[in-house]
């Protein structure tokens, strides 16, 4: 990988000993650096003890761990390295050094580093370190000592990376040039344009596969007209930031789920307000496999129908991606979970994910089984992503005043239904749309905050059953349509 070196320096209008006394605190940068929100030294060690590790959170999201390698009061300098970061700065080692200025009681401050980066991201990450870390730190400390920063033209995070910031990035991805079966998905050369105002450009590291991608490809949901790139869920690293974007920096790990399509590509340019900053403890594949499905499970359980302790729920396709999350989360909420699955192996998986009563629908009538389990009462809510084959029977499995939530139709479109047919149970029917629950950045943040918390607390585990290379997306679609998949499927660029 390419080696990058960054060197920045400035002069502070304050005595060198005063500046050193302030900066030598390896755990004190949250008091003066504008990008640091909080910091702690791990394992109770001293902040000037060689080998100590500081763990700190950035104000715009993400955690870093840095280790103190060397500290010299005589030389007024220290060196440190990055142990963990959401930014691809590999083998990062930095040194901060102070010297007295001979003409006056001032301090010369030099900040240097070297690190390796992924090919093509050298200039962008050098800019990130030099401008948003070093230069921003200089300005903040000068303000602390009562010195106004010298006026200068601050560069954007992409300045210095002339080709990507002003020209397209050549890449590859999956395109369908007509509606049809999996065979219409073709591996083609693409181009990711530079970001305009309010946009970012990112390099995908993992891409989620969802059944809505099949609907898009087949034309059943005309969400994009051919030729088009499918995919509504992805995770990647930001490589360019357009004007007017706040809260997202070059190098940030981000994820997204929802419209517009375009995820099946190595690079993508898109609106920044659709992105979510990923916590360090949520991996790329986990996020790509779980964002759309996890956000769906969140609004199905907490917003479309608020599942409560003591409820009995029916989950179709309980071993699938959304199904597994519904089972786990509903069990944690205190509900009894009944699920339908297609095989004994899938029954085992559903049971392990919180489904108390998995029903193999090819062997047993699920309505009869639900009535047996509930002693004839039925279930409070049925979550049905199968559609045509199960919709009316899901109604039969409901308790009086039950709620049928139809959020997919993998078996085909639902036939027209006379609403009067539901009066026999005073049943409710919902057909939620993902976009109506994630239409604003605030809604997305609220849903993903709850999702990340559930993952962090172990309430949810994302089961990645299949991984395919991005160029093999057609194979992933064939397996999904044949109901041969378990859990989630991800594509790796």
C-alpha positions as CSV (number, residue, x, y, z in Angstrom):
1,X,0.0,0.0,0.0
2,X,1.2,3.6,-0.6
3,X,3.1,5.3,2.2
4,X,2.0,8.8,3.1
5,X,3.8,11.4,5.1
6,X,2.2,14.5,6.6
7,X,4.1,17.4,8.2
8,X,2.4,20.5,9.6
9,X,3.8,23.3,11.8
10,X,2.8,26.6,13.4
11,X,3.9,29.2,15.9
12,X,1.9,29.7,19.1
13,X,2.1,33.1,21.0
14,X,2.8,31.5,24.3
15,X,5.8,30.2,26.3
16,X,7.0,26.8,25.3
17,X,6.7,25.4,28.8
18,X,3.1,26.6,29.1
19,X,2.2,25.0,25.8
20,X,4.0,21.8,26.7
21,X,2.3,21.6,30.0
22,X,-1.0,21.7,28.2
23,X,-0.2,19.3,25.4
24,X,1.8,16.6,27.2
25,X,-1.5,15.3,28.8
26,X,-2.1,12.4,26.4
27,X,-5.7,12.2,27.6
28,X,-6.4,15.9,27.5
29,X,-7.2,16.4,23.8
30,X,-11.0,16.3,24.5
31,X,-10.5,19.7,26.3
32,X,-9.0,21.5,23.3
33,X,-9.3,19.6,20.0
34,X,-12.6,20.3,18.2
35,X,-13.1,16.8,16.8
36,X,-12.8,14.9,20.1
37,X,-15.9,14.5,22.2
38,X,-14.5,12.3,25.1
39,X,-11.4,10.4,26.0
40,X,-10.3,7.9,28.6
41,X,-7.1,6.0,29.4
42,X,-7.7,2.3,29.4
43,X,-7.0,0.1,32.4
44,X,-6.5,3.0,34.8
45,X,-2.9,3.7,33.6
46,X,-1.3,7.2,33.9
47,X,-1.6,9.5,30.8
48,X,2.2,9.9,30.7
49,X,3.0,6.2,31.1
50,X,4.7,4.7,28.0
51,X,2.4,2.1,26.4
52,X,-0.9,3.5,27.8
53,X,-3.8,3.5,25.4
54,X,-6.3,6.3,25.0
55,X,-9.8,5.5,23.7
56,X,-11.7,8.5,22.4
57,X,-14.9,9.3,20.6
58,X,-15.1,11.7,17.7
59,X,-17.9,14.3,17.8
60,X,-19.2,13.2,14.5
61,X,-19.2,9.5,15.4
62,X,-16.7,6.7,15.6
63,X,-14.1,5.6,18.2
64,X,-10.3,5.5,18.0
65,X,-7.6,3.8,20.1
66,X,-4.1,5.3,20.2
67,X,-1.0,4.2,22.1
68,X,1.7,6.4,23.6
69,X,5.0,5.2,22.3
70,X,7.5,7.8,23.6
71,X,7.4,10.9,25.8
72,X,10.3,13.2,26.5
73,X,10.0,16.3,28.8
74,X,13.5,17.3,27.9
75,X,12.7,17.3,24.1
76,X,9.1,18.4,24.7
77,X,7.8,15.8,22.4
78,X,5.8,12.5,22.3
79,X,5.0,9.9,19.7
80,X,2.0,7.7,19.4
81,X,0.4,5.2,17.0
82,X,-3.2,4.2,16.0
83,X,-4.3,0.8,17.2
84,X,-7.9,1.0,16.0
85,X,-9.8,3.5,13.9
86,X,-12.8,3.7,11.5
87,X,-10.4,5.4,9.0
88,X,-8.0,3.3,6.8
89,X,-4.8,4.8,8.2
90,X,-2.6,1.7,8.5
91,X,0.6,1.7,10.6
92,X,-0.1,5.3,11.5
93,X,2.7,6.8,13.7
94,X,2.7,10.5,14.7
95,X,5.1,12.8,16.6
96,X,4.2,16.1,18.3
97,X,7.3,18.3,19.0
98,X,7.7,21.8,20.6
99,X,10.7,24.2,20.4
100,X,11.1,27.7,21.8
101,X,11.2,30.5,19.2
102,X,14.3,32.7,19.5
103,X,12.7,36.0,18.7
104,X,10.2,36.3,21.5
105,X,8.5,34.2,24.1
106,X,6.7,32.0,21.5
107,X,6.5,28.3,20.6
108,X,7.2,26.4,17.4
109,X,4.9,23.4,17.1
110,X,5.6,20.6,14.6
111,X,3.2,17.7,14.1
112,X,4.3,14.9,11.7
113,X,3.0,11.4,10.8
114,X,3.4,8.6,8.4
115,X,0.9,5.9,7.4
116,X,-0.2,3.6,4.6
117,X,-3.6,3.9,2.8
118,X,-5.6,2.0,0.3
119,X,-4.4,2.8,-3.3
120,X,-6.1,5.9,-4.7
121,X,-6.9,7.4,-1.3
122,X,-3.5,8.9,-0.4
123,X,-4.3,12.5,-1.1
124,X,-7.7,12.5,0.5
125,X,-6.5,10.9,3.7
126,X,-3.4,13.1,3.8
127,X,-5.8,16.1,3.6
128,X,-8.0,14.6,6.3
129,X,-5.1,14.3,8.7
130,X,-3.3,17.5,7.8
131,X,-6.4,19.8,7.7
132,X,-9.0,18.3,10.0
133,X,-6.7,17.0,12.7
134,X,-3.5,19.0,12.7
135,X,-4.5,22.4,11.4
136,X,-7.8,22.3,13.4
137,X,-5.8,21.4,16.5
138,X,-3.4,24.4,15.9
139,X,-6.3,26.8,15.6
140,X,-8.0,25.4,18.8
141,X,-4.9,25.7,20.9
142,X,-4.1,29.2,19.7
143,X,-7.6,30.2,20.7
144,X,-7.0,28.7,24.2
145,X,-3.9,30.9,24.6
146,X,-5.8,34.0,23.3
147,X,-4.3,34.0,19.8
148,X,-6.5,34.5,16.8
149,X,-5.7,31.9,14.1
150,X,-4.0,33.4,11.0
151,X,-6.6,33.9,8.2
152,X,-6.2,31.4,5.5
153,X,-8.3,29.6,2.9
154,X,-9.3,26.3,4.6
155,X,-9.3,23.5,2.2
156,X,-12.2,21.0,1.9
157,X,-11.5,17.4,2.8
158,X,-11.1,16.5,-0.9
159,X,-8.7,19.3,-1.9
160,X,-5.4,17.8,-3.1
161,X,-7.1,14.8,-4.6
162,X,-7.6,16.5,-7.9
163,X,-8.7,13.6,-10.0
164,X,-11.4,12.1,-7.8
165,X,-12.7,15.5,-6.6
166,X,-13.1,16.9,-10.1
167,X,-13.5,13.8,-12.2
168,X,-15.4,10.5,-12.2
169,X,-13.9,7.4,-10.7
170,X,-13.9,4.4,-13.0
171,X,-15.2,1.3,-11.4
172,X,-17.4,-1.8,-12.1
173,X,-20.8,-3.0,-10.9
174,X,-24.0,-4.8,-11.8
175,X,-26.4,-3.4,-14.3
176,X,-29.7,-4.7,-15.7
177,X,-30.6,-3.3,-19.1
178,X,-34.1,-4.8,-19.2
179,X,-36.6,-6.2,-16.7
180,X,-36.4,-10.0,-16.3
181,X,-34.9,-12.9,-14.4
182,X,-31.5,-13.1,-12.7
183,X,-29.9,-13.5,-16.1
184,X,-30.4,-9.8,-16.9
185,X,-27.8,-8.9,-14.2
186,X,-24.6,-8.1,-16.0
187,X,-21.1,-7.1,-14.7
188,X,-20.2,-3.8,-16.4
189,X,-17.9,-0.8,-16.3
190,X,-19.4,2.1,-14.4
191,X,-18.4,5.6,-13.4
192,X,-18.9,7.3,-10.1
193,X,-19.3,11.1,-10.6
194,X,-17.7,13.6,-8.3
195,X,-20.0,14.7,-5.5
196,X,-22.2,17.8,-5.9
197,X,-23.5,19.9,-3.1
198,X,-24.9,17.8,-0.4
199,X,-23.4,14.6,-1.7
200,X,-20.5,12.2,-0.9
201,X,-18.7,9.6,-2.9
202,X,-17.9,6.3,-1.2
203,X,-16.1,3.1,-1.8
204,X,-18.3,0.1,-1.0
205,X,-16.9,-2.6,1.3
206,X,-20.0,-4.7,1.6
207,X,-23.5,-4.7,0.0
208,X,-26.7,-6.1,1.3
209,X,-29.0,-8.3,-0.8
210,X,-32.8,-8.0,-0.2
211,X,-35.9,-9.4,-1.8
212,X,-36.9,-6.0,-2.9
213,X,-33.8,-6.1,-5.2
214,X,-35.6,-9.0,-7.0
215,X,-38.8,-6.9,-7.4
216,X,-36.7,-4.0,-8.8
217,X,-34.9,-6.3,-11.3
218,X,-38.1,-8.0,-12.4
219,X,-40.0,-4.7,-12.8
220,X,-42.6,-5.7,-10.3
221,X,-41.6,-2.6,-8.3
222,X,-40.7,-0.1,-11.0
223,X,-38.3,1.8,-8.8
224,X,-35.8,2.3,-11.6
225,X,-35.9,2.1,-15.3
226,X,-33.3,0.1,-17.2
227,X,-30.4,0.4,-17.6
228,X,-30.0,0.7,-13.9
229,X,-27.9,-0.5,-11.0
230,X,-29.9,-2.4,-8.4
231,X,-29.4,-2.5,-4.6
232,X,-30.8,-0.5,-1.7
233,X,-28.3,-1.3,1.1
234,X,-24.6,-0.8,1.4
235,X,-21.6,0.0,3.6
236,X,-18.4,1.8,2.6
237,X,-15.7,4.4,3.3
238,X,-16.2,8.0,2.3
239,X,-13.6,9.1,-0.3
240,X,-15.0,12.6,-1.3
241,X,-17.3,15.1,0.4
242,X,-19.2,17.7,-1.6
243,X,-19.9,21.3,-0.6
244,X,-22.4,21.8,2.2
245,X,-22.1,18.4,3.8
246,X,-21.8,18.6,7.6
247,X,-21.1,15.7,10.0
248,X,-19.4,13.4,7.5
249,X,-15.7,13.4,6.8
250,X,-13.4,11.7,4.3
251,X,-12.5,8.3,5.8
252,X,-15.7,7.8,7.8
253,X,-17.4,4.4,7.7
254,X,-21.0,4.8,6.7
255,X,-24.0,2.7,5.8
256,X,-27.4,3.3,4.2
257,X,-30.6,1.5,3.4
258,X,-33.4,2.6,1.1
259,X,-34.1,4.5,-2.0
260,X,-32.7,5.3,-4.5
261,X,-31.2,2.1,-6.0
262,X,-27.6,1.9,-6.9
263,X,-25.7,-0.2,-4.3
264,X,-24.4,-2.9,-6.6
265,X,-21.3,-1.0,-7.5
266,X,-17.7,-0.7,-6.3
267,X,-18.1,3.1,-5.9
268,X,-21.2,5.3,-5.5
269,X,-22.0,9.0,-5.3
270,X,-25.2,9.7,-3.3
271,X,-26.9,12.2,-1.0
272,X,-25.2,12.5,2.3
273,X,-28.4,12.8,4.3
274,X,-29.1,9.1,3.5
275,X,-26.0,7.9,5.3
276,X,-25.5,6.7,8.9
277,X,-22.1,6.8,10.6
278,X,-21.2,3.3,11.8
279,X,-20.0,2.7,15.3
280,X,-16.6,1.0,15.6
281,X,-18.2,-2.1,17.2
282,X,-20.5,-2.7,14.2
283,X,-18.6,-4.4,11.4
284,X,-19.0,-3.7,7.7
285,X,-20.6,-7.0,6.8
286,X,-22.9,-6.9,9.8
287,X,-24.1,-3.5,8.9
288,X,-24.6,-4.4,5.2
289,X,-26.5,-7.5,6.1
290,X,-28.5,-5.9,8.9
291,X,-29.3,-2.3,8.1
292,X,-32.3,-2.6,5.9
293,X,-33.6,-5.8,7.6
294,X,-32.9,-4.4,11.1
295,X,-34.5,-1.1,10.3
296,X,-37.5,-3.0,8.9
297,X,-37.7,-5.1,12.1
298,X,-37.5,-2.0,14.2
299,X,-40.5,-0.2,12.7
300,X,-42.5,-3.4,12.3
301,X,-42.2,-4.2,16.1
302,X,-42.1,-0.7,17.5
303,X,-44.1,1.5,15.1
304,X,-46.4,-0.4,12.8
305,X,-47.5,-2.7,15.7
306,X,-46.0,-2.1,19.2
307,X,-45.3,-5.6,20.4
308,X,-45.7,-5.9,24.2
309,X,-44.9,-8.5,26.8
310,X,-47.4,-11.3,26.7
311,X,-48.3,-10.9,23.0
312,X,-48.3,-13.9,20.7
313,X,-46.9,-13.2,17.3
314,X,-46.7,-15.2,14.0
315,X,-43.6,-14.7,11.8
316,X,-43.6,-16.1,8.3
317,X,-40.2,-17.0,6.9
318,X,-38.8,-17.1,10.4
319,X,-35.4,-18.3,9.3
320,X,-34.9,-15.5,6.8
321,X,-33.1,-12.2,7.3
322,X,-35.9,-10.1,8.6
323,X,-37.6,-13.2,10.2
324,X,-34.7,-14.0,12.4
325,X,-34.5,-10.4,13.6
326,X,-38.3,-10.3,14.3
327,X,-38.0,-13.5,16.3
328,X,-35.0,-12.3,18.4
329,X,-36.4,-8.9,19.1
330,X,-39.9,-10.0,19.9
331,X,-38.7,-12.6,22.3
332,X,-36.6,-9.9,24.1
333,X,-39.8,-7.8,24.3
334,X,-41.5,-10.6,26.1
335,X,-43.6,-12.0,23.3
336,X,-44.2,-15.7,22.4
337,X,-43.0,-16.2,18.9
338,X,-44.6,-18.7,16.4
339,X,-42.8,-19.0,13.1
340,X,-43.3,-20.8,9.7
341,X,-40.2,-22.3,7.9
342,X,-39.6,-24.5,4.9
343,X,-37.5,-27.3,6.4
344,X,-36.4,-29.0,9.6
345,X,-33.0,-27.3,9.3
346,X,-34.6,-23.9,9.1
347,X,-36.8,-24.8,12.1
348,X,-33.6,-25.4,14.1
349,X,-32.3,-22.0,13.0
350,X,-35.5,-20.2,13.9
351,X,-35.7,-21.8,17.3
352,X,-32.1,-20.8,18.0
353,X,-33.1,-17.2,17.2
354,X,-36.0,-17.0,19.6
355,X,-38.9,-18.7,17.8
356,X,-40.5,-20.8,20.5
357,X,-42.8,-22.7,18.0
358,X,-41.3,-23.2,14.5
359,X,-43.8,-24.8,12.1
360,X,-42.6,-26.6,9.0
361,X,-45.4,-25.4,6.7
362,X,-44.8,-28.3,4.2
363,X,-45.6,-30.8,6.9
364,X,-48.2,-29.0,9.1
365,X,-51.1,-26.6,8.6
366,X,-49.8,-23.5,10.3
367,X,-53.3,-22.2,11.1
368,X,-54.3,-25.4,12.9
369,X,-50.9,-25.3,14.7
370,X,-51.3,-21.7,15.8
371,X,-54.8,-22.4,17.2
372,X,-53.4,-25.5,19.0
373,X,-50.5,-23.5,20.6
374,X,-52.8,-20.6,21.6
375,X,-55.7,-22.9,22.7
376,X,-57.9,-21.5,20.0
377,X,-57.3,-17.8,20.6
378,X,-55.0,-17.0,17.7
379,X,-52.1,-14.6,17.5
380,X,-52.1,-10.9,18.2
381,X,-50.1,-10.0,15.1
382,X,-49.0,-11.8,12.0
383,X,-45.9,-10.6,10.1
384,X,-46.3,-11.8,6.6
385,X,-43.6,-11.3,3.9
386,X,-44.7,-14.3,1.8
387,X,-47.8,-12.7,0.3
388,X,-50.2,-14.6,-2.0
389,X,-49.7,-18.1,-0.5
390,X,-50.2,-17.0,3.1
391,X,-52.2,-13.7,3.3
392,X,-55.7,-15.0,3.8
393,X,-54.6,-17.9,6.0
394,X,-52.6,-15.4,8.2
395,X,-55.9,-13.7,8.8
396,X,-57.4,-17.0,9.9
397,X,-54.6,-17.4,12.4
398,X,-55.4,-14.0,14.1
399,X,-57.0,-13.5,17.4
400,X,-60.0,-11.1,17.6
401,X,-58.8,-7.6,17.0
402,X,-55.6,-9.0,15.7
403,X,-53.3,-7.2,13.3
404,X,-52.1,-8.6,9.9
405,X,-49.0,-6.8,8.8
406,X,-48.2,-7.6,5.2
407,X,-44.7,-6.3,4.4
408,X,-43.7,-8.4,1.4
409,X,-44.9,-10.9,-1.2
410,X,-42.2,-13.3,-2.1
411,X,-44.7,-15.9,-3.3
412,X,-46.4,-13.4,-5.6
413,X,-48.9,-10.5,-5.5
414,X,-51.9,-10.7,-3.2
415,X,-55.3,-11.1,-4.9
416,X,-57.8,-8.3,-4.3
417,X,-59.5,-8.7,-1.0
418,X,-62.9,-7.4,0.2
419,X,-62.2,-5.5,3.4
420,X,-65.6,-6.6,4.7
421,X,-64.1,-10.1,5.1
422,X,-62.1,-8.9,8.1
423,X,-65.1,-7.8,10.1
424,X,-65.4,-11.3,11.6
425,X,-62.4,-10.7,13.8
426,X,-62.3,-6.8,13.8
427,X,-58.9,-7.3,12.3
428,X,-56.5,-4.6,11.2
429,X,-54.5,-4.9,8.0
430,X,-51.3,-2.9,7.4
431,X,-49.1,-2.6,4.3
432,X,-46.1,-0.6,5.6
433,X,-43.6,1.0,3.1
434,X,-40.0,1.3,4.2
435,X,-39.7,4.8,2.8
436,X,-42.6,6.1,4.9
437,X,-40.8,5.2,8.1
438,X,-37.3,6.3,7.0
439,X,-38.2,9.5,5.1
440,X,-36.1,11.9,7.1
441,X,-32.6,11.9,8.6
442,X,-34.1,12.2,12.0
443,X,-36.3,9.1,11.5
444,X,-33.3,7.1,10.2
445,X,-31.2,8.2,13.2
446,X,-33.9,7.2,15.7
447,X,-34.4,3.8,14.1
448,X,-30.7,3.0,13.7
449,X,-29.9,4.2,17.2
450,X,-32.3,1.6,18.6
451,X,-31.0,-1.0,16.1
452,X,-27.3,-0.4,17.0
453,X,-28.2,-0.5,20.7
454,X,-30.0,-3.9,20.3
455,X,-26.9,-5.3,18.4
456,X,-24.5,-3.9,21.1
457,X,-26.5,-5.4,23.9
458,X,-26.7,-8.8,22.3
459,X,-30.5,-8.7,21.8
460,X,-29.9,-9.2,18.1
461,X,-27.4,-11.2,16.1
462,X,-27.1,-10.9,12.4
463,X,-26.8,-14.2,10.7
464,X,-24.9,-13.9,7.4
465,X,-25.7,-17.2,5.7
466,X,-24.3,-16.4,2.2
467,X,-21.5,-14.3,0.8
468,X,-21.0,-13.7,-2.9
469,X,-18.6,-11.7,-4.9
470,X,-20.3,-8.6,-6.3
471,X,-19.8,-9.8,-9.9
472,X,-21.8,-13.0,-8.9
473,X,-24.9,-11.1,-7.9
474,X,-27.1,-13.1,-10.3
475,X,-26.2,-16.3,-8.4
476,X,-27.3,-14.6,-5.2
477,X,-30.6,-13.6,-6.7
478,X,-31.3,-17.2,-8.0
479,X,-30.6,-18.6,-4.5
480,X,-32.9,-16.0,-2.9
481,X,-35.7,-16.7,-5.3
482,X,-35.4,-20.4,-4.8
483,X,-35.7,-20.0,-1.0
484,X,-32.3,-21.6,-0.7
485,X,-30.9,-18.9,1.5
486,X,-30.7,-18.7,5.3
487,X,-30.4,-15.4,7.1
488,X,-28.8,-12.6,5.2
489,X,-26.8,-12.4,2.0
490,X,-24.0,-9.9,1.3
491,X,-22.0,-9.1,-1.8
492,X,-18.3,-8.3,-1.5
493,X,-16.9,-5.8,-4.0
